[in-house]
Amino acid sequence: MGQGRGIPPGASTHPADGHGDPSWRSGIDAHDHYTRFDDRNPDDMGGTGEVRSVAADDPDHRPGQIAQTLERGLKILETMQSAPDGMTISQIAGAQGLPRTVATRLVATLARNGFVIRATDGRYHLGYKLLTLARAVAQSSGLSTAPLLAEAARDLDATIVVMVANGDEAVVISSVEPPSGAFRVGMRPGSRLPIQQAAHGWAILAGRDAVPGELAEVTEARRRGYAVSVGEVLPHFAGICAPITVAGHTDGSVGFIIPRERSDEFEKLGAAVIDLAGHIALTSF
């Protein structure tokens, strides 16, 4: 997993005794945006200002009103979860039955707050802000994978990293280092890498259908069930990663980061990472 030309943002290497430089642990500094809407002002409500009454006897809602613009934004997110290749504004507008101008305003608001992201080809994908919400839901509902990752890191003496696809990038959502070892390596949650760069991204792509012109490493990873990269992200380190597939969709991967000198363990760790990916999928990651 590493890039021989230097340490990427969000990656860190440090001795186990804790004397390493923590400044390598840079990543996304998410900023919260707060906007106050006035339901009486159509301009502040995406051009509608419409509300819809809720029946007083509805057990799932308190009596009152629902902001239709907010509901439309949430439905856009629901629609996009079924489009791993992203969606254009026209596709979003068509799927929701909205005027293109209204869809544009809604998507721009979602993008400003990190809930969607615009790729270089102009298509929109679900954004990294949703990862924060998903992790909070998993932790509060008992579905957190933290104990599972910590156990694997300890037993295999490897750093365990979970990443998810976000457009043409892969984003770190969890990184667990082993409790012992002469040297450790970690990546800060929120750090991003091109999805085509190394084992984590190759594993995600390998979990999807083959496409013309795909990387040979992706094709090989699909054949054996896991991807391997050496020195692509961090010098002297290797990554062994498997896709995480949930409900037929592959949008994540889990991998082990180890010193490249442990290359004789690649096959054994490959089997282990496939097993770990399966367990993570069962927790509804």
Disulfide bonds with the S-S distance in Angstrom:
none
